[in-house]
Amino acid sequence: MYLRCIFLNVDIDSLLKTYQRFGVHLGLERIEKLLTNLGNPHQLPVIHVAGSNGKGSVCAYLSSVLTAAGYRTGRYISPHLVNWTERICVNEQEIKAEDLYKLLQQVEAAITPGEVPTQFEIITAAAWLYFAQQQVDIAVVEVGLGGRLDATNVCEQPLVTIITSISREHWQQLGSTVAEIATEKAGILKTGCPAVIGQLPPDAEKVVRSRIQELQCPVYIPEPAREIESGWAEYCGYKYPLPLQGQIQLANSALALTALSILQNQGWEKITQQAIVNGMAKTKWPGRMQWTTWKNHKLLLDGAHNSASAKVLRDYLDNQENISWVMGMLSTKDHREIFQALVRSHDRLYLVPVPDHSSANPNELAKLALEVQPQLDFCSTYPDLSAALEAAFSQPDNLVVLCGSLYLIGHFLRSQYRGL
């Protein structure tokens, strides 16, 4: 069974790789035509979640609580860390590799001759189809890129839309300013649909509020929850466990609970206090401030890949001295801003390429890091992650943190999964 699963994942990789060459090509025409050919499986109750950071955590909270409440709950996220199956879940259970492969074949068969869908459109269509076949009560759907032209943005009337945060990211596709990026993310808002909005920069908030007013959306902008004791928080009378790490989870959990409160008012009566407590307690979101071990050494993983998420990670470690950063980044990221948010004098930096992706050059990153922080105790490059970790753990007094790219975190977890 184990070997069969490996072979199926290889088949899935091979099938989807066919469409990878078409890259990022935002737009709704192709996905709408594909879904029409599949019988419009996307016409089901949906919570739609966009944002630069935090949207994955919010989706994880929502999915876990709705499952705990007894609803058959679909969840679609991206990217995955180890296998494609992570992206599509029902009741917190990943789709089986065999089922995903069959779905992808169904989606391929439904492509209109002459049409060229992107890889993300193919897997998104498979998610909608799976949720329809599984007869979910509700689906929690994370935006892939931006919002307005993202392949997930095909629902005419979601139950709730959420915009968790907005920062300057993916400017190559979304626009060079925060205001332009906000315009794209505000594209998920729908007429009269409740909108839950996180704390946004002034330029972004102005754009989002204008769109909300234009569409006459009921708007909710919650303050962060209050930490009441270690691992517990309180928001609007709800007291609940908070298993995910970092102060940012006070804000993320408040967004999720606000959306759940809206659902309660819409008649989703099984969302009780007990369901919230149970669901929040069981929430998992791997690769984000995740403590693990490597060869019996304590290691912190975080996919921090932009300046905002790097600041969140640094805040989490604010009182920590002697940090060894093991980092790789994609070529498309703002490397200077990430280093400015993360590294401090006397930190140590171990730089690696991100395997199988458009990686930034570690030598160029090293030069830039020393410009940003000339007082690093150590800065060097390594050909691969294993060599960098070996070197980092040679300093026994330092906390080792692996970060810079979710793809790099995925590579590490895959290596651990395969026992390498």
C-alpha positions as CSV (number, residue, x, y, z in Angstrom):
1,M,0.0,0.0,0.0
2,Y,2.9,2.4,0.9
3,L,4.6,1.8,-2.5
4,R,1.3,2.1,-4.3
5,C,0.8,5.5,-2.6
6,I,4.2,6.6,-3.7
7,F,3.6,5.6,-7.3
8,L,0.2,7.4,-7.3
9,N,1.8,10.6,-6.1
10,V,4.4,10.3,-8.9
11,D,1.5,9.9,-11.4
12,I,-0.2,13.0,-9.9
13,D,3.0,15.0,-10.2
14,S,3.5,13.8,-13.7
15,L,-0.1,14.7,-14.8
16,L,0.0,18.1,-13.2
17,K,3.5,18.9,-14.5
18,T,2.0,18.9,-18.0
19,Y,0.2,22.1,-17.1
20,Q,3.0,23.7,-15.1
21,R,4.6,25.1,-18.2
22,F,1.7,27.5,-18.7
23,G,2.7,29.3,-15.5
24,V,0.6,31.9,-13.7
25,H,-2.1,33.1,-16.0
26,L,-4.8,34.9,-14.0
27,G,-8.3,35.0,-15.3
28,L,-11.7,33.3,-14.8
29,E,-12.8,32.4,-18.3
30,R,-10.9,29.1,-18.5
31,I,-11.9,27.9,-15.0
32,E,-15.6,28.9,-15.5
33,K,-15.7,27.0,-18.8
34,L,-14.1,24.0,-17.2
35,L,-16.5,24.0,-14.3
36,T,-19.4,24.3,-16.7
37,N,-18.2,21.2,-18.5
38,L,-18.0,19.4,-15.2
39,G,-21.6,20.3,-14.2
40,N,-20.9,23.4,-12.0
41,P,-19.7,21.5,-8.9
42,H,-18.7,24.8,-7.3
43,Q,-22.3,25.8,-6.5
44,L,-22.2,25.0,-2.8
45,P,-22.0,27.0,0.5
46,V,-18.5,28.5,0.7
47,I,-16.3,30.6,3.0
48,H,-13.8,32.4,0.8
49,V,-10.5,33.5,2.4
50,A,-7.9,35.8,0.8
51,G,-4.9,37.7,2.3
52,S,-1.1,38.1,2.1
53,N,-0.5,36.2,5.4
54,G,-2.7,34.4,7.8
55,K,-5.2,32.9,5.4
56,G,-4.0,29.4,5.9
57,S,-4.3,29.6,9.6
58,V,-7.8,31.1,9.4
59,C,-8.9,28.3,7.0
60,A,-7.4,25.7,9.4
61,Y,-9.4,27.1,12.3
62,L,-12.7,27.3,10.3
63,S,-12.4,23.8,8.9
64,S,-11.5,22.3,12.3
65,V,-14.4,24.0,14.1
66,L,-17.0,23.3,11.4
67,T,-15.9,19.6,11.4
68,A,-16.1,19.5,15.2
69,A,-19.6,21.0,14.9
70,G,-20.7,18.0,12.9
71,Y,-20.8,19.6,9.4
72,R,-19.3,17.8,6.5
73,T,-16.6,20.3,5.7
74,G,-14.4,20.7,2.7
75,R,-11.1,22.6,2.8
76,Y,-9.0,23.7,-0.2
77,I,-5.6,25.4,0.4
78,S,-2.3,26.1,-1.4
79,P,0.5,25.4,-1.7
80,H,1.1,22.0,-0.3
81,L,4.2,21.0,1.7
82,V,4.8,17.4,0.8
83,N,2.0,16.0,-1.4
84,W,-0.7,17.4,-3.6
85,T,-3.3,15.6,-1.5
86,E,-2.8,18.1,1.3
87,R,-4.6,20.7,-0.7
88,I,-8.0,19.0,-0.6
89,C,-9.6,17.7,2.6
90,V,-13.0,16.7,3.8
91,N,-13.5,16.6,7.6
92,E,-9.8,17.2,8.1
93,Q,-8.8,14.1,6.1
94,E,-6.7,14.5,3.0
95,I,-8.1,13.1,-0.2
96,K,-6.6,9.7,-1.0
97,A,-4.0,9.8,-3.8
98,E,-6.0,7.3,-5.8
99,D,-9.1,9.5,-5.6
100,L,-7.2,12.6,-6.6
101,Y,-5.6,10.9,-9.6
102,K,-9.1,9.8,-10.8
103,L,-10.5,13.3,-10.3
104,L,-7.6,14.9,-12.3
105,Q,-8.3,12.5,-15.1
106,Q,-12.0,13.5,-15.0
107,V,-11.0,17.2,-15.1
108,E,-8.6,16.6,-18.0
109,A,-11.4,14.8,-20.0
110,A,-13.6,17.9,-19.5
111,I,-11.2,20.4,-21.0
112,T,-12.6,22.1,-24.1
113,P,-10.4,21.3,-27.1
114,G,-8.1,24.1,-27.8
115,E,-8.3,25.4,-24.2
116,V,-5.1,25.5,-22.1
117,P,-5.9,25.6,-18.4
118,T,-3.1,26.3,-15.9
119,Q,-1.9,23.8,-13.3
120,F,-3.7,25.7,-10.5
121,E,-7.0,25.7,-12.5
122,I,-6.8,21.9,-12.9
123,I,-6.3,21.2,-9.2
124,T,-8.9,23.8,-8.2
125,A,-11.4,22.2,-10.5
126,A,-10.6,18.8,-9.0
127,A,-11.2,20.3,-5.5
128,W,-14.7,21.6,-6.5
129,L,-15.5,18.3,-8.1
130,Y,-14.5,16.3,-5.0
131,F,-16.5,18.5,-2.7
132,A,-19.6,18.0,-4.9
133,Q,-19.1,14.3,-5.0
134,Q,-18.5,14.1,-1.3
135,Q,-21.7,16.2,-0.7
136,V,-20.0,18.6,1.7
137,D,-22.2,20.9,3.7
138,I,-19.7,23.7,3.4
139,A,-16.3,24.4,1.9
140,V,-13.6,26.6,3.2
141,V,-11.6,27.8,0.2
142,E,-8.3,29.7,0.3
143,V,-7.4,32.0,-2.5
144,G,-4.3,31.0,-4.4
145,L,-3.0,34.4,-5.7
146,G,-4.6,37.8,-5.3
147,G,-8.4,37.3,-5.5
148,R,-10.2,39.0,-8.3
149,L,-8.9,36.8,-11.1
150,D,-7.9,33.8,-8.9
151,A,-9.4,30.4,-10.0
152,T,-11.2,30.1,-6.7
153,N,-13.2,33.3,-7.3
154,V,-16.1,31.6,-9.1
155,C,-18.7,31.6,-6.4
156,E,-21.4,34.2,-6.9
157,Q,-22.5,34.4,-3.3
158,P,-20.2,33.1,-0.6
159,L,-21.6,32.8,3.0
160,V,-18.7,35.0,4.2
161,T,-15.6,36.5,2.6
162,I,-12.4,37.1,4.6
163,I,-9.4,39.3,3.9
164,T,-6.8,38.5,6.6
165,S,-4.0,40.9,5.7
166,I,-2.5,42.8,2.8
167,S,1.2,43.5,2.2
168,R,3.4,44.0,-0.8
169,E,3.8,40.5,-2.3
170,H,3.5,38.9,-5.7
171,W,3.8,42.4,-7.2
172,Q,4.9,40.9,-10.5
173,Q,1.3,39.8,-11.0
174,L,-0.8,41.9,-8.6
175,G,0.6,45.4,-8.9
176,S,3.6,47.4,-7.5
177,T,1.8,49.2,-4.6
178,V,-0.2,48.0,-1.6
179,A,-3.2,49.8,-3.0
180,E,-3.1,47.9,-6.3
181,I,-2.6,44.6,-4.4
182,A,-5.6,45.5,-2.2
183,T,-7.7,46.1,-5.3
184,E,-7.0,42.5,-6.5
185,K,-7.7,41.0,-3.0
186,A,-10.9,43.0,-2.7
187,G,-12.1,41.3,-5.9
188,I,-13.4,38.4,-3.8
189,L,-16.0,40.6,-2.2
190,K,-19.6,40.1,-3.4
191,T,-22.7,42.2,-3.3
192,G,-24.3,42.1,0.1
193,C,-22.0,39.3,1.3
194,P,-20.6,39.7,4.8
195,A,-16.9,40.7,4.8
196,V,-14.5,40.0,7.7
197,I,-11.4,42.2,7.4
198,G,-8.2,42.0,9.3
199,Q,-6.0,45.0,10.3
200,L,-4.8,46.5,7.0
201,P,-2.3,49.3,6.1
202,P,-4.1,52.6,5.5
203,D,-3.7,52.5,1.7
204,A,-5.1,49.0,1.5
205,E,-7.9,49.7,4.0
206,K,-9.0,52.7,1.9
207,V,-9.3,50.6,-1.2
208,V,-11.1,47.7,0.6
209,R,-13.6,50.0,2.4
210,S,-14.4,51.7,-0.9
211,R,-15.2,48.3,-2.5
212,I,-17.3,47.3,0.6
213,Q,-19.3,50.4,0.4
214,E,-19.8,50.0,-3.4
215,L,-21.1,46.4,-2.9
216,Q,-23.0,47.2,0.3
217,C,-21.3,44.4,2.2
218,P,-21.9,44.1,6.0
219,V,-18.4,44.6,7.3
220,Y,-16.7,43.3,10.4
221,I,-13.2,44.4,11.5
222,P,-12.4,42.5,14.7
223,E,-9.7,43.5,17.2
224,P,-7.3,40.7,18.1
225,A,-8.4,38.2,20.7
226,R,-7.0,38.6,24.3
227,E,-4.5,36.0,25.6
228,I,-5.9,34.9,29.0
229,E,-3.3,32.3,29.9
230,S,-0.7,30.3,28.2
231,G,-2.3,28.6,25.2
232,W,-5.7,30.1,25.7
233,A,-7.5,33.2,24.4
234,E,-10.8,35.0,24.7
235,Y,-12.8,36.8,22.0
236,C,-16.3,38.2,22.4
237,G,-17.1,36.0,25.3
238,Y,-15.6,32.8,23.8
239,K,-12.7,31.2,25.6
240,Y,-10.8,28.7,23.6
241,P,-7.4,27.0,23.3
242,L,-4.9,28.4,20.8
243,P,-2.6,25.6,19.6
244,L,-0.9,27.6,16.8
245,Q,2.1,29.6,17.8
246,G,2.8,33.4,17.7
247,Q,0.9,36.6,18.7
248,I,-0.5,36.8,15.2
249,Q,-2.8,33.9,16.1
250,L,-4.7,36.2,18.4
251,A,-5.7,38.2,15.3
252,N,-6.2,35.2,13.0
253,S,-8.4,33.4,15.5
254,A,-10.5,36.5,16.0
255,L,-11.1,36.6,12.2
256,A,-12.2,32.9,12.2
257,L,-14.5,33.4,15.2
258,T,-16.1,36.4,13.7
259,A,-16.9,34.4,10.5
260,L,-18.3,31.6,12.6
261,S,-20.5,34.1,14.5
262,I,-21.8,35.3,11.1
263,L,-22.6,31.7,10.2
264,Q,-24.4,31.2,13.5
265,N,-26.6,34.2,12.7
266,Q,-27.3,32.7,9.2
267,G,-28.7,29.5,10.9
268,W,-25.7,27.2,11.3
269,E,-26.9,26.2,14.7
270,K,-24.5,23.4,15.4
271,I,-21.6,25.9,15.9
272,T,-21.8,25.8,19.7
273,Q,-19.3,27.0,22.3
274,Q,-18.2,23.4,22.8
275,A,-17.7,22.9,19.0
276,I,-15.5,26.0,19.0
277,V,-13.4,24.8,22.0
278,N,-13.0,21.3,20.5
279,G,-12.3,22.6,17.0
280,M,-9.8,25.2,18.0
281,A,-8.0,22.7,20.2
282,K,-7.6,20.3,17.3
283,T,-6.4,22.8,14.7
284,K,-3.2,22.0,12.9
285,W,-1.2,24.0,10.4
286,P,2.2,22.4,9.7
287,G,5.2,24.3,8.5
288,R,4.2,27.5,10.3
289,M,6.0,28.1,13.6
290,Q,6.3,24.4,14.0
291,W,8.7,22.9,16.5
292,T,10.3,19.6,15.4
293,T,13.6,17.8,15.6
294,W,16.4,16.9,13.1
295,K,18.8,14.2,14.2
296,N,17.6,14.7,17.8
297,H,18.2,18.5,17.6
298,K,15.4,20.9,18.4
299,L,14.4,22.9,15.3
300,L,11.8,25.6,14.5
301,L,10.2,25.6,11.1
302,D,8.4,28.5,9.6
303,G,7.5,29.3,6.0
304,A,8.1,33.0,6.4
305,H,8.5,34.2,2.8
306,N,7.7,37.9,2.8
307,S,8.5,40.8,5.1
308,A,5.2,40.7,7.0
309,S,5.5,37.0,7.8
310,A,9.3,37.5,8.6
311,K,8.3,40.2,11.1
312,V,5.8,37.8,12.8
313,L,8.5,35.2,13.1
314,R,11.0,37.7,14.5
315,D,8.4,38.9,17.0
316,Y,7.8,35.3,18.1
317,L,11.6,35.0,18.8
318,D,12.0,38.5,20.1
319,N,13.7,37.5,23.4
320,Q,15.8,34.8,21.8
321,E,19.5,35.4,21.4
322,N,22.0,33.4,19.4
323,I,19.8,32.4,16.4
324,S,21.2,30.4,13.5
325,W,19.0,31.0,10.5
326,V,19.0,28.3,7.8
327,M,17.4,30.0,4.8
328,G,16.5,29.7,1.2
329,M,14.3,32.0,-0.8
330,L,12.6,32.2,-4.2
331,S,14.1,34.6,-6.7
332,T,10.8,36.5,-6.8
333,K,10.8,37.6,-3.2
334,D,12.0,40.9,-1.6
335,H,15.1,39.5,0.0
336,R,16.3,42.8,1.5
337,E,13.0,43.4,3.4
338,I,13.0,39.8,4.7
339,F,16.6,40.1,6.0
340,Q,15.7,43.5,7.5
341,A,12.8,41.9,9.4
342,L,14.7,38.8,10.6
343,V,18.4,39.1,11.2
344,R,20.1,40.9,14.1
345,S,23.7,41.5,15.0
346,H,25.5,38.3,16.2
347,D,23.0,36.0,14.4
348,R,24.4,33.3,12.2
349,L,23.2,32.7,8.6
350,Y,23.3,29.5,6.6
351,L,22.0,30.0,3.1
352,V,20.9,27.3,0.6
353,P,19.1,27.0,-2.7
354,V,15.4,26.1,-2.8
355,P,15.3,22.7,-4.7
356,D,13.2,22.4,-7.8
357,H,12.0,26.0,-7.8
358,S,13.2,29.4,-9.1
359,S,15.6,29.9,-6.2
360,A,17.5,33.0,-5.3
361,N,21.3,32.6,-5.6
362,P,22.7,31.9,-2.1
363,N,25.9,33.8,-2.9
364,E,23.9,36.9,-3.8
365,L,21.8,36.5,-0.7
366,A,24.9,36.3,1.4
367,K,26.2,39.5,0.0
368,L,22.9,41.2,0.5
369,A,22.5,39.9,4.1
370,L,25.9,41.4,5.1
371,E,24.9,44.7,3.6
372,V,21.7,44.7,5.7
373,Q,23.4,43.4,8.9
374,P,27.2,43.7,8.8
375,Q,27.6,42.5,12.3
376,L,26.4,38.9,11.7
377,D,28.7,36.5,13.5
378,F,28.7,34.1,10.6
379,C,27.3,34.1,7.0
380,S,28.0,31.3,4.5
381,T,26.4,29.3,1.7
382,Y,25.8,25.5,1.4
383,P,25.0,23.3,-1.6
384,D,22.0,21.7,0.1
385,L,19.8,21.8,3.2
386,S,21.4,18.8,4.9
387,A,24.9,20.4,4.8
388,A,23.5,23.7,6.1
389,L,21.7,22.0,9.0
390,E,24.8,20.0,9.9
391,A,26.8,23.2,10.1
392,A,24.1,25.1,11.9
393,F,23.8,22.5,14.7
394,S,27.6,22.6,15.2
395,Q,26.9,25.7,17.4
396,P,25.2,23.9,20.4
397,D,24.1,27.2,22.1
398,N,22.2,28.6,19.2
399,L,18.5,28.1,18.3
400,V,18.3,26.9,14.7
401,V,15.4,28.2,12.6
402,L,14.6,26.9,9.1
403,C,12.7,29.5,7.1
404,G,12.5,31.7,4.0
405,S,10.2,29.6,1.7
406,L,7.3,27.2,2.2
407,Y,8.8,25.1,-0.6
408,L,12.0,24.8,1.4
409,I,10.0,23.7,4.4
410,G,8.2,21.2,2.2
411,H,11.5,19.8,1.0
412,F,12.6,19.3,4.6
413,L,9.4,17.6,5.6
414,R,9.5,15.4,2.5
415,S,13.0,14.4,3.5
416,Q,11.9,13.5,7.0
417,Y,8.9,11.6,5.7
418,R,11.1,9.5,3.5
419,G,13.6,8.9,6.3
420,L,16.5,10.7,4.6
